[in-house]
Amino acid sequence: MSPLHTALWGILPYVVLALLVTGTVWRFRHDRFGITTRSTQLHEHRLLRVGGPLFHYGLLFVFLGHVVGLAVPESFTERVGVHEWLYHANALLVGGAAGLATTAGLAVLVYRRLRVPAVRSASLRTDRLVHPLLLTVLLAGLTATATTLEPHPYDYRRGVSVWFRSLFTLDPDVPAMSHAPLAYQLHALLALALFALCPYTRLIHAFAVPLGYAIRPYVVYRHRAGQRPATRR
């Protein structure tokens, strides 16, 4: 195996993981109040109302599809009765629809940021890097998904997925990824770049989702008996 393949698929993922973890910890310790979406809803809401849900809900389904496709072995889905043709049909239809929705939502959000002066002035310099990178990641993923329509498609669960799971055992299966088609390799490299940049951009807000809000106790307001409300003089 060439040194380049070893560097890309055996070393780079751990470098990205180190940047992701250390950068995230640093932001939470030293820039906690900077972890925000920097919402521009007050400047414009019609385009945001369309692009926001398309992007975020589409991205959620894309993420869940990647979790199933990369983390769940092929032997498990066959054991529970999900045949290969059904799995790939679902990945193509649901994954493709989620990818298209996410891409369309991102396109609307980028158009809004470029066309609305107030939103454009509120943009960060890192947005100029993140938005094109994110769009390229999505397009590469859609291209990889479209290759499943070929007569003899590449089975990523016997290549890319094997490499991904091997990273957690600290024994990367470099050949499994180096033999993958270019579209899959490009998609993986761009995704690694996105994860490396995540702690240093507004994407960090994904790690600050207020999940505890749904289970927090109610805030109880009590009125003091016998106390008259204050009046203005």
GROMACS elastic network, one bead per residue, 0.5 to 0.9 nm:
[ bonds ]
;  ai    aj funct       b0    kb
    1     4     6  0.83660   500
    1     5     6  0.67028   500
    1     6     6  0.70122   500
    1   174     6  0.79513   500
    1   175     6  0.72265   500
    1   178     6  0.87099   500
    2     5     6  0.54246   500
    2     6     6  0.64681   500
    2     7     6  0.87764   500
    3     6     6  0.50011   500
    3     7     6  0.60802   500
    3     8     6  0.86065   500
    4     7     6  0.50868   500
    4     8     6  0.61392   500
    4     9     6  0.85324   500
    5     8     6  0.51170   500
    5     9     6  0.58532   500
    5    10     6  0.74253   500
    5   174     6  0.68673   500
    5   175     6  0.81275   500
    5   177     6  0.85871   500
    5   178     6  0.62813   500
    6     9     6  0.55164   500
    6    11     6  0.66084   500
    6    12     6  0.86193   500
    6   172     6  0.89599   500
    6   174     6  0.62999   500
    6   175     6  0.88161   500
    6   178     6  0.88141   500
    7    10     6  0.55574   500
    7    12     6  0.59451   500
    8    11     6  0.61514   500
    8    12     6  0.51758   500
    8    13     6  0.75341   500
    8   174     6  0.86128   500
    8   178     6  0.89009   500
    8   189     6  0.81151   500
    9    12     6  0.61828   500
    9    13     6  0.66536   500
    9   163     6  0.82160   500
    9   172     6  0.72728   500
    9   173     6  0.80410   500
    9   174     6  0.55703   500
    9   175     6  0.86869   500
    9   177     6  0.68613   500
    9   178     6  0.74758   500
   10    13     6  0.67771   500
   10    14     6  0.78375   500
   10   167     6  0.80008   500
   10   171     6  0.81400   500
   10   172     6  0.54491   500
   10   173     6  0.75736   500
   10   174     6  0.59832   500
   11    14     6  0.56834   500
   11    15     6  0.65579   500
   11    16     6  0.89707   500
   11   172     6  0.86003   500
   12    15     6  0.50039   500
   12    16     6  0.61829   500
   12    17     6  0.85835   500
   12   192     6  0.82697   500
   13    16     6  0.51248   500
   13    17     6  0.61699   500
   13    18     6  0.86990   500
   13   167     6  0.79835   500
   13   192     6  0.69395   500
   14    18     6  0.61473   500
   14    19     6  0.86091   500
   14   167     6  0.83612   500
   15    18     6  0.51382   500
   15    19     6  0.63070   500
   15    20     6  0.86218   500
   15   196     6  0.84326   500
   16    19     6  0.50777   500
   16    20     6  0.60571   500
   16    21     6  0.86076   500
   16   192     6  0.64688   500
   16   193     6  0.75387   500
   16   195     6  0.68254   500
   16   196     6  0.50812   500
   16   197     6  0.88545   500
   17    20     6  0.50120   500
   17    21     6  0.60933   500
   17    22     6  0.84667   500
   17   192     6  0.87696   500
   17   195     6  0.78994   500
   17   196     6  0.72999   500
   18    21     6  0.52898   500
   18    22     6  0.59453   500
   18    23     6  0.81125   500
   18   196     6  0.84956   500
   19    22     6  0.54045   500
   19    23     6  0.56505   500
   19    24     6  0.81790   500
   19   195     6  0.84081   500
   19   196     6  0.57170   500
   19   197     6  0.81390   500
   19   199     6  0.80824   500
   20    23     6  0.53428   500
   20    24     6  0.59755   500
   20    25     6  0.85623   500
   20   195     6  0.63951   500
   20   196     6  0.54571   500
   20   197     6  0.75778   500
   20   198     6  0.69126   500
   20   199     6  0.61480   500
   21    24     6  0.52278   500
   21    25     6  0.61488   500
   21    26     6  0.85527   500
   21   199     6  0.82184   500
   22    25     6  0.51783   500
   22    26     6  0.60696   500
   22    27     6  0.86402   500
   22   199     6  0.85149   500
   23    26     6  0.50934   500
   23    27     6  0.62023   500
   23    28     6  0.87258   500
   23   196     6  0.86628   500
   23   197     6  0.88584   500
   23   198     6  0.83465   500
   23   199     6  0.51362   500
   23   200     6  0.69157   500
   24    27     6  0.51816   500
   24    28     6  0.62925   500
   24    29     6  0.86478   500
   24   198     6  0.82420   500
   24   199     6  0.50624   500
   24   200     6  0.81115   500
   24   204     6  0.73536   500
   24   207     6  0.84545   500
   25    28     6  0.52622   500
   25    29     6  0.61871   500
   25    30     6  0.85373   500
   25   199     6  0.86607   500
   26    29     6  0.51761   500
   26    30     6  0.58291   500
   26    31     6  0.73768   500
   26    32     6  0.88929   500
   26   199     6  0.85932   500
   27    30     6  0.53693   500
   27    32     6  0.59120   500
   27    33     6  0.89249   500
   27    34     6  0.78332   500
   27    35     6  0.73764   500
   27   199     6  0.70574   500
   27   200     6  0.80170   500
   27   204     6  0.84894   500
   28    31     6  0.58037   500
   28    33     6  0.83771   500
   28    34     6  0.88398   500
   28    35     6  0.77342   500
   29    32     6  0.61951   500
   30    33     6  0.86842   500
   31    34     6  0.52006   500
   31    35     6  0.69069   500
   32    35     6  0.55754   500
   32    36     6  0.87606   500
   33    36     6  0.71678   500
   34    37     6  0.88853   500
   34    38     6  0.87483   500
   34   202     6  0.86144   500
   35    38     6  0.86191   500
   35   201     6  0.88740   500
   35   202     6  0.69762   500
   35   203     6  0.86846   500
   35   204     6  0.63157   500
   35   205     6  0.54825   500
   35   207     6  0.89075   500
   35   208     6  0.73824   500
   36    39     6  0.78446   500
   36   202     6  0.65793   500
   36   203     6  0.86237   500
   36   204     6  0.77137   500
   36   205     6  0.54115   500
   36   208     6  0.82196   500
   37    40     6  0.86881   500
   37   202     6  0.58804   500
   37   203     6  0.77100   500
   37   204     6  0.85152   500
   37   205     6  0.61303   500
   37   206     6  0.89510   500
   38   122     6  0.81749   500
   38   123     6  0.87393   500
   38   202     6  0.78052   500
   39    42     6  0.79339   500
   40    43     6  0.54895   500
   40    44     6  0.68743   500
   40    45     6  0.82653   500
   40    48     6  0.88758   500
   40   118     6  0.82331   500
   40   119     6  0.61640   500
   40   122     6  0.75883   500
   41    44     6  0.54182   500
   41    45     6  0.53451   500
   41    48     6  0.71459   500
   41    49     6  0.89832   500
   41   119     6  0.88099   500
   42    45     6  0.69063   500
   43   116     6  0.81600   500
   43   117     6  0.89544   500
   43   118     6  0.61327   500
   43   119     6  0.64591   500
   44    47     6  0.70868   500
   44    48     6  0.69306   500
   44   112     6  0.83142   500
   44   116     6  0.75949   500
   44   118     6  0.83274   500
   44   119     6  0.76189   500
   45    49     6  0.57390   500
   45    50     6  0.86604   500
   46    49     6  0.52349   500
   46    50     6  0.68424   500
   46    51     6  0.89303   500
   47    50     6  0.52916   500
   47    51     6  0.60415   500
   47    52     6  0.81174   500
   47   108     6  0.68138   500
   47   109     6  0.72468   500
   47   111     6  0.88030   500
   47   112     6  0.64667   500
   48    51     6  0.51147   500
   48    52     6  0.52680   500
   48    53     6  0.82185   500
   48   108     6  0.78241   500
   48   109     6  0.66447   500
   48   112     6  0.75501   500
   49    52     6  0.57639   500
   49    53     6  0.68672   500
   49    54     6  0.88877   500
   50    53     6  0.62484   500
   50    54     6  0.65235   500
   50    55     6  0.88346   500
   50   105     6  0.72296   500
   50   108     6  0.76019   500
   50   109     6  0.86764   500
   51    54     6  0.52366   500
   51    55     6  0.59912   500
   51    56     6  0.85157   500
   51   102     6  0.87375   500
   51   104     6  0.73846   500
   51   106     6  0.65086   500
   51   107     6  0.76728   500
   51   108     6  0.51148   500
   51   109     6  0.54916   500
   51   112     6  0.88289   500
   52    55     6  0.53586   500
   52    56     6  0.60903   500
   52    57     6  0.83567   500
   52   105     6  0.63651   500
   52   106     6  0.79695   500
   52   108     6  0.83897   500
   52   109     6  0.71255   500
   53    56     6  0.52406   500
   53    57     6  0.56264   500
   53    58     6  0.76969   500
   53   102     6  0.89438   500
   53   105     6  0.73595   500
   54    57     6  0.57394   500
   54    58     6  0.56687   500
   54    59     6  0.81993   500
   54    98     6  0.89248   500
   54   101     6  0.55661   500
   54   102     6  0.58064   500
   54   103     6  0.83909   500
   54   104     6  0.70985   500
   54   106     6  0.79218   500
   55    58     6  0.52427   500
   55    59     6  0.58812   500
   55    60     6  0.85754   500
   55   101     6  0.65031   500
   55   103     6  0.69489   500
   55   104     6  0.72194   500
   55   106     6  0.56787   500
   55   107     6  0.89047   500
   55   108     6  0.89029   500
   55   109     6  0.84301   500
   56    59     6  0.50494   500
   56    60     6  0.62022   500
   56    61     6  0.88769   500
   56   102     6  0.70471   500
   56   105     6  0.79700   500
   57    60     6  0.50169   500
   57    61     6  0.65200   500
   57    62     6  0.86647   500
   57    98     6  0.81830   500
   57   101     6  0.83374   500
   57   102     6  0.75813   500
   58    61     6  0.53338   500
   58    62     6  0.62170   500
   58    63     6  0.86672   500
   58    97     6  0.81584   500
   58    99     6  0.65519   500
   58   100     6  0.79513   500
   58   101     6  0.53999   500
   58   103     6  0.83620   500
   58   105     6  0.81490   500
   59    63     6  0.60431   500
   59    64     6  0.85806   500
   59    98     6  0.69808   500
   59    99     6  0.73858   500
   59   101     6  0.82050   500
   59   102     6  0.56160   500
   59   103     6  0.89339   500
   60    63     6  0.51420   500
   60    64     6  0.62833   500
   60    65     6  0.86195   500
   60    98     6  0.84047   500
   60   102     6  0.89973   500
   61    64     6  0.50468   500
   61    65     6  0.60295   500
   61    66     6  0.85652   500
   61    94     6  0.82954   500
   61    95     6  0.74649   500
   61    98     6  0.59792   500
   61    99     6  0.83639   500
   62    65     6  0.51014   500
   62    66     6  0.62583   500
   62    67     6  0.87099   500
   62    94     6  0.88214   500
   62    95     6  0.63207   500
   62    96     6  0.87689   500
   62    98     6  0.58169   500
   62    99     6  0.63356   500
   62   102     6  0.81578   500
   63    66     6  0.51489   500
   63    67     6  0.62746   500
   63    68     6  0.88120   500
   64    67     6  0.50346   500
   64    68     6  0.63435   500
   64    69     6  0.85587   500
   65    68     6  0.52431   500
   65    69     6  0.59797   500
   65    70     6  0.84053   500
   65    91     6  0.74173   500
   65    94     6  0.84216   500
   65    95     6  0.64951   500
   66    70     6  0.57100   500
   66    71     6  0.78399   500
   66    95     6  0.88479   500
   67    70     6  0.54613   500
   67    71     6  0.54703   500
   67    72     6  0.74021   500
   68    71     6  0.55799   500
   68    72     6  0.52517   500
   68    73     6  0.85340   500
   69    72     6  0.60489   500
   69    73     6  0.78846   500
   69    74     6  0.86591   500
   69    91     6  0.83410   500
   69   156     6  0.83904   500
   69   157     6  0.68315   500
   69   161     6  0.69869   500
   70    73     6  0.75153   500
   70   156     6  0.85419   500
   70   157     6  0.69006   500
   70   160     6  0.74007   500
   70   162     6  0.77253   500
   70   163     6  0.89522   500
   70   164     6  0.65667   500
   70   165     6  0.72485   500
   71   161     6  0.68242   500
   71   162     6  0.87133   500
   71   164     6  0.76479   500
   71   165     6  0.64284   500
   72    75     6  0.84479   500
   72    76     6  0.68223   500
   72    77     6  0.75222   500
   72   157     6  0.87534   500
   72   161     6  0.82869   500
   73    76     6  0.54816   500
   73    77     6  0.69901   500
   73   157     6  0.71676   500
   73   158     6  0.87050   500
   73   161     6  0.77018   500
   73   162     6  0.81134   500
   73   165     6  0.89931   500
   74    77     6  0.54465   500
   74    78     6  0.63634   500
   74    79     6  0.86463   500
   74    84     6  0.83975   500
   74   157     6  0.64761   500
   74   158     6  0.78364   500
   75    78     6  0.52281   500
   75    79     6  0.61036   500
   75    80     6  0.88500   500
   76    79     6  0.50018   500
   76    80     6  0.64016   500
   76    81     6  0.87857   500
   76    82     6  0.87558   500
   77    80     6  0.52687   500
   77    81     6  0.64029   500
   77    82     6  0.52010   500
   77    83     6  0.73208   500
   77    84     6  0.83590   500
   77    87     6  0.82425   500
   78    81     6  0.51401   500
   78    82     6  0.51901   500
   78    83     6  0.57414   500
   78    84     6  0.73503   500
   79    82     6  0.74303   500
   79    83     6  0.89653   500
   80    83     6  0.88438   500
   82    85     6  0.84454   500
   82    86     6  0.64621   500
   82    87     6  0.63840   500
   83    86     6  0.53446   500
   83    87     6  0.62223   500
   83    88     6  0.87974   500
   84    87     6  0.51497   500
   84    88     6  0.62655   500
   84    89     6  0.85250   500
   85    88     6  0.53270   500
   85    89     6  0.60136   500
   85    90     6  0.85339   500
   86    89     6  0.50866   500
   86    90     6  0.60899   500
   86    91     6  0.85182   500
   87    90     6  0.52327   500
   87    91     6  0.61508   500
   87    92     6  0.86270   500
   88    92     6  0.59901   500
   88    93     6  0.85160   500
   88   148     6  0.77575   500
   89    92     6  0.51128   500
   89    93     6  0.60916   500
   89    94     6  0.82854   500
   90    93     6  0.52320   500
   90    94     6  0.55781   500
   90    95     6  0.72329   500
   91    94     6  0.55835   500
   91    96     6  0.71386   500
   91   145     6  0.80268   500
   92    95     6  0.53974   500
   92    96     6  0.52618   500
   92    97     6  0.80051   500
   92   145     6  0.63702   500
   92   146     6  0.75932   500
   92   148     6  0.73257   500
   92   149     6  0.84521   500
   93    96     6  0.52397   500
   93    97     6  0.59775   500
   93    98     6  0.85093   500
   94    97     6  0.51579   500
   94    98     6  0.60716   500
   94    99     6  0.84881   500
   95    98     6  0.51128   500
   95    99     6  0.60247   500
   95   100     6  0.85457   500
   95   142     6  0.86539   500
   95   145     6  0.77988   500
   96    99     6  0.50567   500
   96   100     6  0.61023   500
   96   101     6  0.85414   500
   96   142     6  0.66373   500
   96   145     6  0.67537   500
   96   146     6  0.80321   500
   97   100     6  0.51466   500
   97   101     6  0.61006   500
   97   102     6  0.85568   500
   98   101     6  0.51077   500
   98   102     6  0.60980   500
   98   103     6  0.85490   500
   99   102     6  0.51381   500
   99   103     6  0.61070   500
   99   104     6  0.85202   500
   99   138     6  0.67115   500
   99   139     6  0.83764   500
   99   141     6  0.77018   500
   99   142     6  0.64372   500
  100   103     6  0.50821   500
  100   104     6  0.60026   500
  100   105     6  0.84580   500
  100   138     6  0.84324   500
  100   139     6  0.89138   500
  100   142     6  0.76593   500
  101   104     6  0.51062   500
  101   105     6  0.60312   500
  101   106     6  0.85273   500
  102   105     6  0.51051   500
  102   106     6  0.61183   500
  102   107     6  0.85544   500
  102   138     6  0.78468   500
  103   106     6  0.51030   500
  103   107     6  0.61059   500
  103   108     6  0.86829   500
  103   135     6  0.67777   500
  103   138     6  0.64282   500
  103   139     6  0.76610   500
  104   107     6  0.50466   500
  104   108     6  0.63082   500
  104   109     6  0.87119   500
  105   108     6  0.51664   500
  105   109     6  0.62755   500
  105   110     6  0.86732   500
  106   109     6  0.50149   500
  106   110     6  0.60657   500
  106   111     6  0.84536   500
  106   131     6  0.80691   500
  106   134     6  0.85572   500
  106   135     6  0.72845   500
  107   110     6  0.51579   500
  107   111     6  0.60557   500
  107   112     6  0.85096   500
  107   135     6  0.80908   500
  108   111     6  0.50740   500
  108   112     6  0.60926   500
  108   113     6  0.86333   500
  109   112     6  0.50014   500
  109   113     6  0.61807   500
  109   114     6  0.86536   500
  110   113     6  0.50375   500
  110   114     6  0.61916   500
  110   115     6  0.85544   500
  110   131     6  0.73678   500
  111   114     6  0.51701   500
  111   115     6  0.59520   500
  111   116     6  0.83052   500
  112   115     6  0.52665   500
  112   116     6  0.57096   500
  112   119     6  0.74210   500
  112   120     6  0.81958   500
  113   116     6  0.57940   500
  113   117     6  0.77076   500
  113   118     6  0.84252   500
  113   119     6  0.52970   500
  113   121     6  0.86603   500
  113   122     6  0.87830   500
  113   123     6  0.75812   500
  114   117     6  0.73316   500
  114   119     6  0.76393   500
  114   120     6  0.56737   500
  115   119     6  0.81395   500
  115   120     6  0.73176   500
  116   119     6  0.54095   500
  116   120     6  0.60735   500
  116   121     6  0.86820   500
  117   121     6  0.60879   500
  117   122     6  0.86480   500
  118   121     6  0.52333   500
  118   122     6  0.64118   500
  118   123     6  0.89826   500
  119   122     6  0.51348   500
  119   123     6  0.65212   500
  120   123     6  0.52950   500
  120   124     6  0.88049   500
  121   124     6  0.83694   500
  123   126     6  0.83308   500
  123   127     6  0.65242   500
  123   128     6  0.84126   500
  124   127     6  0.53029   500
  124   128     6  0.74638   500
  124   201     6  0.86134   500
  124   202     6  0.85999   500
  125   128     6  0.57170   500
  125   129     6  0.75323   500
  126   129     6  0.52970   500
  126   130     6  0.61450   500
  126   131     6  0.86091   500
  126   200     6  0.82232   500
  126   201     6  0.60989   500
  126   202     6  0.81102   500
  127   131     6  0.57618   500
  127   132     6  0.84511   500
  127   201     6  0.75382   500
  127   202     6  0.79394   500
  128   131     6  0.60171   500
  128   132     6  0.69238   500
  128   133     6  0.88764   500
  129   132     6  0.59135   500
  129   133     6  0.62310   500
  129   134     6  0.86317   500
  130   133     6  0.51068   500
  130   134     6  0.58777   500
  130   135     6  0.84521   500
  130   194     6  0.74945   500
  130   197     6  0.80163   500
  130   198     6  0.87041   500
  130   201     6  0.77003   500
  130   202     6  0.89194   500
  130   203     6  0.85167   500
  131   134     6  0.51328   500
  131   135     6  0.60950   500
  131   136     6  0.85575   500
  132   135     6  0.50655   500
  132   136     6  0.60878   500
  132   137     6  0.86038   500
  133   136     6  0.50759   500
  133   137     6  0.61767   500
  133   138     6  0.87048   500
  133   190     6  0.72002   500
  133   191     6  0.86980   500
  133   193     6  0.83193   500
  133   194     6  0.70702   500
  134   137     6  0.50740   500
  134   138     6  0.63282   500
  134   139     6  0.87146   500
  134   190     6  0.82326   500
  134   191     6  0.82147   500
  134   194     6  0.71276   500
  135   138     6  0.51888   500
  135   139     6  0.62296   500
  135   140     6  0.86172   500
  136   139     6  0.50817   500
  136   140     6  0.60398   500
  136   141     6  0.84693   500
  136   187     6  0.83180   500
  136   190     6  0.75641   500
  137   140     6  0.51973   500
  137   141     6  0.61617   500
  137   142     6  0.86953   500
  137   186     6  0.82385   500
  137   187     6  0.57525   500
  137   188     6  0.82922   500
  137   189     6  0.88094   500
  137   190     6  0.56621   500
  137   191     6  0.62015   500
  137   194     6  0.83533   500
  138   141     6  0.50285   500
  138   142     6  0.61798   500
  138   143     6  0.85737   500
  138   187     6  0.79997   500
  139   142     6  0.50582   500
  139   143     6  0.61195   500
  139   144     6  0.86101   500
  139   187     6  0.84388   500
  140   143     6  0.50215   500
  140   144     6  0.62209   500
  140   145     6  0.86229   500
  140   183     6  0.61439   500
  140   184     6  0.75388   500
  140   186     6  0.68023   500
  140   187     6  0.51414   500
  140   188     6  0.89259   500
  140   190     6  0.85092   500
  141   144     6  0.50649   500
  141   145     6  0.61695   500
  141   146     6  0.86038   500
  141   183     6  0.75423   500
  141   184     6  0.73632   500
  141   186     6  0.87587   500
  141   187     6  0.57404   500
  141   188     6  0.87514   500
  142   146     6  0.60840   500
  142   147     6  0.87714   500
  143   146     6  0.50613   500
  143   147     6  0.65423   500
  143   183     6  0.65747   500
  143   184     6  0.85593   500
  143   187     6  0.89639   500
  144   147     6  0.53477   500
  144   148     6  0.74405   500
  144   181     6  0.84689   500
  144   182     6  0.87421   500
  144   183     6  0.53298   500
  144   184     6  0.58180   500
  144   187     6  0.78321   500
  145   148     6  0.57570   500
  145   149     6  0.81093   500
  146   149     6  0.58154   500
  146   150     6  0.80101   500
  147   150     6  0.56094   500
  147   153     6  0.62116   500
  147   154     6  0.74913   500
  147   183     6  0.87443   500
  148   151     6  0.80760   500
  148   152     6  0.79191   500
  148   154     6  0.68521   500
  148   155     6  0.82537   500
  149   152     6  0.82115   500
  149   153     6  0.67410   500
  150   153     6  0.51502   500
  150   154     6  0.85757   500
  152   155     6  0.89805   500
  154   157     6  0.88804   500
  154   158     6  0.87887   500
  154   159     6  0.86765   500
  154   180     6  0.78978   500
  154   181     6  0.76712   500
  155   158     6  0.57705   500
  155   159     6  0.69195   500
  155   160     6  0.85053   500
  156   160     6  0.50460   500
  156   161     6  0.61794   500
  156   162     6  0.83744   500
  156   180     6  0.76194   500
  156   184     6  0.83382   500
  157   160     6  0.60814   500
  157   162     6  0.65949   500
  158   161     6  0.62953   500
  158   162     6  0.59142   500
  158   163     6  0.87069   500
  158   176     6  0.77504   500
  159   162     6  0.52687   500
  159   163     6  0.63210   500
  159   164     6  0.87187   500
  159   175     6  0.84568   500
  159   177     6  0.59245   500
  159   178     6  0.88318   500
  159   179     6  0.76423   500
  159   180     6  0.65289   500
  160   163     6  0.51529   500
  160   164     6  0.61582   500
  160   165     6  0.87684   500
  160   176     6  0.63852   500
  160   177     6  0.54068   500
  160   178     6  0.89744   500
  160   180     6  0.68764   500
  160   184     6  0.77818   500
  160   185     6  0.86557   500
  160   188     6  0.89745   500
  161   165     6  0.62149   500
  161   166     6  0.84862   500
  161   176     6  0.85727   500
  161   177     6  0.86461   500
  162   165     6  0.53950   500
  162   166     6  0.61389   500
  162   167     6  0.89136   500
  162   173     6  0.71552   500
  162   176     6  0.66844   500
  162   177     6  0.81848   500
  163   166     6  0.51013   500
  163   167     6  0.65976   500
  163   172     6  0.61871   500
  163   174     6  0.66698   500
  163   175     6  0.81664   500
  163   176     6  0.56541   500
  163   177     6  0.58605   500
  164   167     6  0.55033   500
  164   168     6  0.75998   500
  164   172     6  0.78464   500
  164   173     6  0.82174   500
  164   177     6  0.85515   500
  165   168     6  0.56965   500
  165   169     6  0.73065   500
  165   172     6  0.82496   500
  165   173     6  0.87897   500
  166   169     6  0.52541   500
  166   170     6  0.66520   500
  166   171     6  0.57193   500
  166   173     6  0.59079   500
  167   170     6  0.51902   500
  167   171     6  0.60586   500
  167   173     6  0.76604   500
  168   171     6  0.76184   500
  168   172     6  0.81222   500
  169   172     6  0.74782   500
  171   174     6  0.88459   500
  172   175     6  0.88270   500
  172   176     6  0.89268   500
  173   176     6  0.55817   500
  173   177     6  0.71535   500
  174   177     6  0.55378   500
  174   178     6  0.60832   500
  174   179     6  0.87258   500
  175   179     6  0.60335   500
  175   180     6  0.86619   500
  176   179     6  0.58240   500
  176   180     6  0.69332   500
  177   180     6  0.52291   500
  177   181     6  0.87192   500
  177   184     6  0.86379   500
  177   185     6  0.73064   500
  178   181     6  0.83087   500
  178   185     6  0.77171   500
  179   182     6  0.88455   500
  180   183     6  0.82066   500
  180   184     6  0.63458   500
  180   185     6  0.65091   500
  181   184     6  0.56010   500
  181   185     6  0.64844   500
  181   186     6  0.87871   500
  182   185     6  0.50280   500
  182   186     6  0.59638   500
  182   187     6  0.84022   500
  183   186     6  0.52198   500
  183   187     6  0.60766   500
  183   188     6  0.86235   500
  184   187     6  0.50411   500
  184   188     6  0.61450   500
  184   189     6  0.86406   500
  185   188     6  0.51368   500
  185   189     6  0.61728   500
  185   190     6  0.86002   500
  186   189     6  0.51510   500
  186   190     6  0.60946   500
  186   191     6  0.84395   500
  187   190     6  0.53167   500
  187   191     6  0.61051   500
  187   192     6  0.86583   500
  188   191     6  0.50712   500
  188   192     6  0.61852   500
  188   193     6  0.87091   500
  189   192     6  0.50784   500
  189   193     6  0.63257   500
  189   194     6  0.87127   500
  190   193     6  0.50350   500
  190   194     6  0.62478   500
  190   195     6  0.87499   500
  191   195     6  0.62778   500
  191   196     6  0.86264   500
  192   195     6  0.51425   500
  192   196     6  0.61844   500
  192   197     6  0.87249   500
  193   196     6  0.50720   500
  193   197     6  0.63181   500
  193   198     6  0.86137   500
  194   197     6  0.52290   500
  194   198     6  0.60270   500
  195   198     6  0.50344   500
  195   199     6  0.78770   500
  196   199     6  0.72513   500
  196   200     6  0.83934   500
  197   200     6  0.55691   500
  197   201     6  0.65043   500
  197   203     6  0.83607   500
  198   201     6  0.55183   500
  198   202     6  0.73957   500
  198   203     6  0.52491   500
  198   204     6  0.55446   500
  199   202     6  0.77594   500
  199   203     6  0.69216   500
  199   204     6  0.50136   500
  199   205     6  0.87664   500
  200   203     6  0.78556   500
  200   204     6  0.70997   500
  201   204     6  0.61487   500
  201   205     6  0.87374   500
  202   205     6  0.60869   500
  202   206     6  0.85764   500
  203   206     6  0.59715   500
  203   207     6  0.83259   500
  204   207     6  0.58085   500
  204   208     6  0.73363   500
  205   208     6  0.50429   500
  205   209     6  0.69432   500
  206   209     6  0.59994   500
  208   211     6  0.84454   500
  209   212     6  0.85674   500
  210   213     6  0.55617   500
  210   214     6  0.80564   500
  211   214     6  0.61707   500
  211   215     6  0.78820   500
  212   215     6  0.54935   500
  212   216     6  0.59450   500
  213   216     6  0.52586   500
  213   217     6  0.86760   500
  214   217     6  0.88272   500
  215   218     6  0.89850   500
  216   219     6  0.88488   500
  217   220     6  0.89454   500
  222   225     6  0.89860   500
  223   226     6  0.89210   500
  223   227     6  0.81488   500
  224   227     6  0.57319   500
  224   228     6  0.87031   500
  225   228     6  0.85377   500
  227   230     6  0.88753   500
  228   231     6  0.86909   500
